[in-house]
């Protein structure tokens, strides 16, 4: 879905990634990052967030929590991360980002709460129920501070992805806030949900969900109860062009993830300020039955779009030419993606060793792919900065 945008808006990145692979400096099965573009994207986001008075936390899971990605984000002016799980918290903390938000989307496990508080002292910690609030507060007390707690809320009509459900009833938010303030080691700081914004396929626009209205209504109820300085955390489909809508709805925090590498759903249909800055790169292994089999391992294609004709650039030299495009059959999620199958019919058929570049929107943290950070593309001097696994840990590649 994003390959045409990569070819048109960031062709030097695609060609540099292919050249580095041809030279043996990037492994197959890699998410490759244009760190110069990431830095520029982060600067655009931070500038707009500052203008609107929004706190901004960087999401890193989609690109495997890569340390070089975190460093580029820091250079772009964003110094805090949102950690969707403890692995994200460890990786971003290790890379130099302060943990700004922990516990959303995934709660912190019972026996990790003390360690999370002691190691990270997150600015905000989301909890879904009283038990998790108790654990977070106890961990903070043991670490010698008072934890700002965000209540994940829900109401009739809200939208949640399957497996993401949970939270306090929004109608009870005033009582929830009072309960948090009675905790030894915790205090009520605000409210959150996900998703607050969502791409609509029919209109090809990003629209507010019912969840955002739930946040607004809950914030109003808290204000009527005499509470001030309420944090409203409203993540989902974040580009710089959408931040004003969030601020106007009362949000105080935003959490760009795919926006930092130009792969939100809206980036697929509009040219937004953020450049596409990630591709998936692999290599043809062998031919069989009219197909060229390329190495897999990273083919988790985020299912935000209906099924479409996945294509790849397949070539033995750097190119973004349309003539190098080939249709690809990707194994379904129920199968292990040892390989994907590239159409090998017609002239200039793929051959073993050819580079294959994809532009799908990925979720590198749920794959077994490498993540490779490349700097210097904007100056014509590309350099591989990091080769890591999906936990942001250095890989001893090729051995």
TORLUM-295251 format. One record per residue (C-alpha): residue in three letters; x, y, z. Coordinates in steps of 0.05 Angstrom, whole numbers, plus 5000, padded with zeros to 4 digits. Example, Ala and Ser with C-alpha at 12.3 -4.5 7.8 and 13.67 -1.06 7.14 Angstrom:
BEGIN
ala524649105156
ser527349795143
% end
This chain:
BEGIN
unk500050005000
unk505750485015
unk510650254962
unk508150754910
unk508851314961
unk515851094978
unk517751084904
unk514851764892
unk516452144957
unk522851814981
unk526251454923
unk533351584949
unk531651185011
unk529250584971
unk535350604925
unk540150684984
unk537050095020
unk537649664958
unk544849884947
unk546849725018
unk543649035012
unk547348914946
unk553849084982
unk552348595038
unk551149115092
unk543748995104
unk541048295119
unk534847995088
unk528348025128
unk529648735151
unk525449345166
unk529949905142
unk529250605171
unk531051275139
unk533551605203
unk534352295170
unk527052285151
unk524952035220
unk528652615252
unk525353115205
unk518452795217
unk519552835293
unk521353565287
unk514953715248
unk510853345301
unk514253675360
unk513554375331
unk506154285320
unk505053965388
unk508754535422
unk504455045384
unk498254705410
unk500754585481
unk500553825473
unk505253345509
unk508152865457
unk510552145469
unk513751735414
unk511151035398
unk516750565375
unk513649865371
unk511949895297
unk519349945280
unk521749435331
unk523749935386
unk530150075347
unk535250475386
unk537250885325
unk529951065315
unk529551315386
unk535951715376
unk533152035313
unk526752205349
unk530752535405
unk534652935354
unk527853155326
unk526053435394
unk521752885425
unk524752635489
unk519352165516
unk516351505494
unk509851145503
unk511250415521
unk505649935501
unk509049385542
unk514949285588
unk519349085529
unk518049765498
unk519650105564
unk526249745571
unk528349875500
unk526550615497
unk529450755567
unk535850415545
unk536050845483
unk535451495522
unk528051655518
unk524551805583
unk518451345593
unk512851855588
unk507051355588
unk506750635611
unk501050135616
unk497150295553
unk495749885511
unk498249305554
unk497749335630
unk503849205673
unk504048505703
unk503448445779
unk510648245793
unk513448765746
unk510149375778
unk515649505829
unk521049435777
unk517449885728
unk516750435780
unk523850375805
unk527150345737
unk522850825696
unk518751275741
unk513951405683
unk510752085678
unk504051745670
unk501651035683
unk495050785655
unk490950285695
unk484549915676
unk481949735745
unk482949845820
unk487749255827
unk492449535775
unk491950225807
unk493949925874
unk499949565843
unk502450195808
unk501650615870
unk505150105914
unk510950065865
unk511650815865
unk511450855940
unk516950335945
unk521050755895
unk519851385935
unk515151795892
unk507851915877
unk505551625810
unk501052015762
unk495551525743
unk491151545681
unk484551185681
unk482850805618
unk475450935608
unk469850645566
unk462650785550
unk457050495507
unk458550625434
unk466150645441
unk470550275392
unk475949785413
unk479949295373
unk478548575392
unk483048405451
unk483949135470
unk477749195513
unk477749415586
unk477550015631
unk473150395680
unk466050605664
unk466551325642
unk460251505682
unk464051335746
unk470151755731
unk469252245789
unk469051675839
unk474951335804
unk479051975811
unk477552035885
unk479551305895
unk486151415860
unk487652015904
unk486651585966
unk492251115944
unk498751145982
unk503751275926
unk498751465872
unk494652055849
unk489352155795
unk492252525735
unk487452415678
unk483951965628
unk485551585564
unk482551135510
unk484550825444
unk483050965388
unk480951695392
unk481751795316
unk480651265262
unk481451245187
unk474751175150
unk475450775086
unk469251045053
unk470951785061
unk478551675060
unk479052145119
unk480952085192
unk474852185237
unk473952225312
unk471251595345
unk465851575398
unk471651465446
unk473952185437
unk467052435455
unk467351985516
unk473952305537
unk471053005527
unk464752845568
unk468852525624
unk473553125626
unk467453585633
unk464753155690
unk471553195725
unk471653955717
unk464654005747
unk467153605806
unk472354145817
unk478353815785
unk483354225746
unk489354065701
unk486253415677
unk490753025628
unk486952765567
unk491052245530
unk488152125460
unk492351675415
unk490651395346
unk492451555273
unk497052135292
unk499852605239
unk501753325251
unk495753555210
unk491053215260
unk493853485324
unk489554115323
unk483253705321
unk485553325382
unk487253965419
unk480554265401
unk477153645431
unk480753765496
unk486753285488
unk493053465525
unk497352885502
unk498752555434
unk502751935416
unk505251905344
unk507751225321
unk506651085247
unk506451835237
unk513851875255
unk515451425195
unk509851665150
unk505451045149
unk498851235180
unk492851045138
unk491951775118
unk499151785092
unk496951265041
unk491851725009
unk494652425022
unk501552745018
unk502452965090
unk508453345120
unk511652705145
unk515752315094
unk515251555088
unk521351295125
unk520850535130
unk521049965081
unk521549205087
unk527448905050
unk528948185033
unk531847744978
unk529747214928
unk531846514952
unk529546044897
unk524545924841
unk518945414840
unk512545334799
unk512846014766
unk514146374832
unk520346694861
unk520646534935
unk523547094978
unk525747025050
unk520447215101
unk520147315176
unk517248015177
unk510847945138
unk505948205190
unk502148705147
unk497949135193
unk490748985171
unk488249705169
unk486349635096
unk482149105060
unk486148595022
unk490048894964
unk495148694911
unk501648694950
unk507548884906
unk515048914913
unk520749224875
unk525048634853
unk531748774820
unk539148624821
unk540649364823
unk537849974859
unk531550234825
unk524650514836
unk522450384764
unk515350134752
unk518249584708
unk521349274770
unk514649194806
unk512048484818
unk505748214851
unk506947814914
unk503047274950
unk504147335025
unk502446745069
unk496246845113
unk497347015186
unk495646285205
unk501946055169
unk509346155186
unk512146645135
unk518546285118
unk517646565047
unk513147005006
unk511846834933
unk513447344878
unk510447294809
unk516147044764
unk512547044697
unk514347444635
unk520847804616
unk526048014667
unk523747474715
unk526547504786
unk532547064801
unk535846814864
unk539647374899
unk535347944874
unk533448474924
unk525948544941
unk523249174974
unk516249245002
unk512449845027
unk507049555071
unk505349825139
unk508549345189
unk508749185262
unk515948975269
unk515448815344
unk511048205331
unk515747915278
unk522647585276
unk525448115229
unk531648525236
unk530949275243
unk536349685208
unk537350425219
unk540750805162
unk543151525168
unk545852005115
unk540851865060
unk538952595055
unk546252785042
unk547752214994
unk552251855045
unk548051275071
unk550950915131
unk548250325170
unk547850555242
unk544549955276
unk542349235262
unk537849005318
unk532348515335
unk525248715352
unk527148855424
unk532049395404
unk538048945420
unk544248915375
unk544648305330
unk551448005314
unk549947965240
unk552047605196
unk554147115251
% end
